[in-house]
């Protein structure tokens, strides 16, 4: 029915359930009873008012929580194409890898608040937390297991005070982690995991397995230290799975555990002492190599560049001078104006300039119009072209010829 018009948010919000094959799809039955909505703060009204009303009207259970996150800013300002400060995640993935990037985003932002992004901060976080703390722990621990235990998980023996302290910290961590995750305090959950990582690093430094290995009488003590360290690393691998699934899988594989991260469960895979002695481990290459090069800040005063086009591509645009005959506001819109223009023929054009120009000030002005743009209906008004404007972010300035010319004159 080409006469039927649906409000854009009504159409968009329905996708949450239609994508799950509502009402009889298996995905709907699986996901919707525990639905958690995650949205940005600029779309709170449709999700907090319209959507619950629609769900109740349709007899669909409401989502459990509406969780609103902040923005990633650059240099304390919103990202801007004109300032060249738009961050492209796919480009960063090629340089730093998916898991490292995911870790940075979840560790750096306090969920619900804005956060500031810089590539320098990303590099610092990767080097300090991933390369130094977790990466070095993994490397030196598995190196010692291969050097002193033929690459197999050793059998632990008598527990001493330092061992007990580490075990208790590891046993208490899953509950702390779960609490923070349930509260959407992702950064705190990761901080808690890193407290254990740092504890293990201190434990190894204080126990000095390389010294114990020199004394035949202390082999039992050596094996206990290595086993407790490996158990702690296993727990770290499990808890990192939701945020760094690839790295979690790699850690589990190196520990000789054939577990799919997507099947991990806190109540099943965080029990202390489940590593089986004599299980073969694998060393592998550096899990998180240090990033040594200095990357200049991405922000720049130059506008971002668009891809080059050929002359024949540009020549397809029919740019003409148009004179505004009438201008009026469009009911229900704060940004759009309805313009009647003379282009050698009369046309109606909808322009998003209401926040910068009053309708009465536009009559008689000449502007540049894209005359061969496919017509579109905006707020119920058919628009037959597009008025060109310029200006930096926050500015809107009409583009006009230097002096008046005949309406419909082409732009060469």
N, C-alpha and C positions, 0 to 999 in steps of 0.2 A: 504494500500500500504506500505509494509515493506521497500521499498526503499526510501520513502519520509521522509525527515528530516526537522523539523521546528526549527528555532532558539528559544532558551528557552524563551527569553523575549517576542518574538512575541506571543508565546503560552500563556505565563502567563498574559500579559496585556489584551488579549482578554477576560479574565475571568471577567473583570470589567463590560462588557456589556452582556456577555453570561449568567452570574449569574442572570441578571435581565430579562432574556428571550428576548433579542434583536432579532428581531426588533419590534415584535408585543405584547410583554408581558406588562401587566398592571404595573408591578414593574418598567420596563424601562421608561414608560411614566410618572410614579410618581416621580422617583428619578433623572433620567439623566438630565432633563433640568436645574436643580439647582445643578449639581454635584460639590462637593468640594473634591478635592483629598488631603488626609492626608498621608504623607510618611515620612520615616526616611531619614536623609541626605545622607546615603550611596547608595541610589538608585535614585539619582536625574537625572542622565543622561538618563536612560530608560524612566522615566516618563516625563522629560522635553523636550526630543528630539524625541525618537522613537514613543512614544504614541501619541503625537499631529499629527505627520506625518501619522500614521496609521488611526487616526480618520478622518483627512481631506481626505485621499485617499478613505475612505469608505463613505464619505458624512455625517458623524455623527458630530453633534455640539460639539465643544470643551468644556471641563470643564471650570468653571468660574475662579477658583483659584487653584493653586498648593501650598499647605501649607506644609512646611518642618519642622519637629520637631527635637529636639536634642536627646541626649542619657541620660539615667540614669546611672551615674557612682557610684562606691563605693570607698570610700577613695580617691577621685579625680582621679581614674583610671577606665578603662573599666572593666566590670564584667569579671571574669576569672574562668573557671572551675578548672584550675590547682591551683589557689590560694584559691579556695573555696569561692569566693565572688559572685557567681551567686545567685540572689534573685529570689525566687519562689513565684509568686503572689498567687497561689492557697493555699500555706501553710499559708501565711499571712492572707488570708481571713478567715481561720478557727479560727484565734486568734483575729483579730480586726474587722471583719465584712466587708461586701462589701462597704457600703456607707462611712465608715470611711476611708477605703483605697483609694477609688475614690477621696474623698475630699482632702486627703493628696497629691495625685499625681497632681491634678489640681491646688491646692493652692501653692504647693512648687516649681513647675517648671514654669519658664518664657517660654512660648511657642516659640520655635525656637532656644532656647539655651540649652546647657547641664545642668543637675542638679545632685546634689549629694544625694544619698539615704543612710540613716542609720535607723535602727529600733528605735534608741533613738530619732531621729528627729520625726519619726512617732508617738511615744508615747507622746512626748512633744506637738505636734500639736493636737493630739486627746484630751489630758487632758486640754490644754489651751482653744482651740477654741470650741470643741464640748462638752466636759463634763462641763467645767466651764462656758463658755459664753452662748451657746445655750441650753445645757442640763439643767443647773440651772435656766435659764430664764423660760423655759417651765415648769419645776417642780414647782417653787415657784409661778408663775403666775396662773397656774391651781389650785394649792392648795388654793390660796386666793379666786379664783372664787367659789370653792366648800365651803370654810369656810364662806364667806361673802355674797354669792349670790345664795346659794343652787345649785351650779354647773351649773348655767345658765348664758348666756351672758347678762350683764346688759345693761340698756339704758343710753347712754351718755347724758350729760346736757351742761351747759354753758362752752364754751371753754376759757381757760385761756392761758397766754403767753407760759407756758411750754408745754401745749397741742398743741398749734399752731406750735411751733417749731418742735415737734415730727411729727405732721401730714405733715408739709411741707417737712421734711426730707424723710418721707415715700413716699409721692407723687412724689418727684423728683427722687427717686431711680430707678424706672424701666427704665427711659430713659438713665441714666448713665450705668446701668447694660447692657442694650441692646447694647449700643455703644461699651463697652468693649468686649462683646461676639462676635459682628460682626467683631471686629479687632483681634479676637482670643486671647485677653488678659484675659484669664480665671482667672488668679490669681488676676487681678485688679477687675474683676467682683465680685469675692468672697470677696475681701477686702471691696468693697463698701457695700455688704450685711452685713458684720460684723461690719461696722461702724453703721448701723442701730441697730443691735443687742446690741452693746455697748451703744448706745443712749437710747434704751429702758431700759436697766439695770440701767443706771444713772437716768433716769426719774422715775423709781420705787423707787430707793433709796431716791431721793429728795422729792418725793411726799409722801412716807411712808404710803401706804394704811393701814398697821396694826395700825397706829396711828389714821387715819381717821375713821377706823371702831369702835373706842371707843367712838366717838362723834356722837350721833343721829342726830345732826344738819348738819353733813358733809357726810351723806350717798350719796347725789347726787354727791358730789365731788369724793367720793370713786368710784362710779360707772363709772364716766367719766375716771378716771385714769385706771381702769381695762379695760374698753372698748377700749381706745386708745392703750393700751399695747397689747390686743388681736388682734386688727386690724393690728398692726405692725407685730405680730407673724404670722398672716395669710399671709402677704406679703412675709415674709422670707420663709415660706413653699412653696409658689408658685415659688419664684426665685431659690430655691435650687433643684427643680424638675429635671432639666436636668443632674445634677451632683450627687444628692443623692435622687433618686426616691423613695426608700423605706422609708427613713426618712421623705420625703415630704408627702408621703401618710399617714404615722402615725400621723404627725402633723395636717394635714387636718382632719383626722378622729377624733382626740381629740378635735378639734374645732367644731365638729358637721357638717362638710362639706363633702358631698358625691360627691367627684370629683376624677376622675381618673387622676393621674399626666400626663399621656400621652396625655390627652385632654386639658391640661392647655394652655392658650394663654395670652401673655402679655397684649394685648389690651382688653381682656375680664375679666381677673381675678386679676388685680392689682388695680382696682378702690377702692378708700378709702370709707369706710362706708357701705360696703355690708354685714357685719356680722349682722344677724338678732337677735335682743334682744329676750330673753327667749329660745334661742336654747340651748339644753343640751350639755355640754362638758364632756370629760372623762379624768381622770388623768393618769392612767397607770403607769407602772414601769419606772425606770430611762431610758431616751432615749439614753444616752451615759455614761455608768458607767466609773468612773475614772479607769485608769490602774495603779495599785499601785506597781506591781512587777517590778524589774529592769531586763531588758533583755540585756545580753551581746551582744556585737557587733557580727554580723554574719561572718565578715571576719576572716579568719584563715590562717595560713601559711601551714596548712596541705592540701594535695590534696583532692578534693571531692571523697567520696567513692561511688563506684557503687554497685548495688545489688549483694549479694553472689550468686554463681552458684554452681551446683553440678559437681562432677568429670566427670560424663558421658557427661555433656554439654561441658566441656572443651575438652574432648577427641574427640569430633566431628570435631575439627579443625585439619587440616592436615598442620602442620608447617614443612617446609623443608629449607635446606640451598641451595641457588641458587647463581651461579656465573654470573656476568654481562659480556656479550660478546660484546655488542655494546650499545651506548647511544647517543641519538640525541634529539634536541629540536623539539617541535611540533609547526608548523606554526600557529600563531594566539593566542598562549597561553604563558603567562609569567611564569606560575607555573609548567606546566606539561612537563615531559620528557618521551620519548619512549625508553624502555629498551628491549634488546634482552637478555634473560637469559638462562643459562644451568641448567636444573633441572633433569638431567638424560635424559631429552628431552628438545628441544628448545621451549621456550614460549616468547610471547610478553606481556610486562607489562607496564602500564602507571602509573607513580609515580609523586606525587606533590612535587617534591624536587628541582625544577629548581632554586628557589631562594636561595638555600643553597649549591648546588653542580654543578660544571661544568661537562658537558657530558664527556669530555676527562679524567677527574679525576676518573671516575667511572669504567672504563673498567678494568676487572681483580679483582674487589672487590667482596667479598662474602657477602651476605645479607640473612636475614630471610624472607621467603615468605609464605603467606597463599595460599596453593596450591589448596585447594578445594573451593575457593570462586567462586560464579557464575560469568561467564564472563559478562563484561559490555562494552559498546562502549563509549569512552570519546574523544571528539573532533575528532570524526570520526575514532578513532583507537580502535580496539578490545583489551581489557585488560583481561588477563587470570591469575589473581592473584593480590595480594597486598603486597607490600614491607612494612615491619614493621620499624617504626622509633620511637624515644623517644625524651625527652627533655622538659623543662619547656616552658611556653608560649613564642613564638617568636623564640624558638630554634627547630632545626630539626637535629637529629643525627641518622644515620643509625645503626641498630642493626646487629651485626656480631658475628660469632663464635670467640673464643679466638685464634684459629689457623686454618689454612686451612684444610678443610675436603672434602670428595668426594661430588661433586654437587649432589643434590637430597637426601642427608642424612637427616633422620627425626630428628625433635626436640622433645625430650621426656619430 
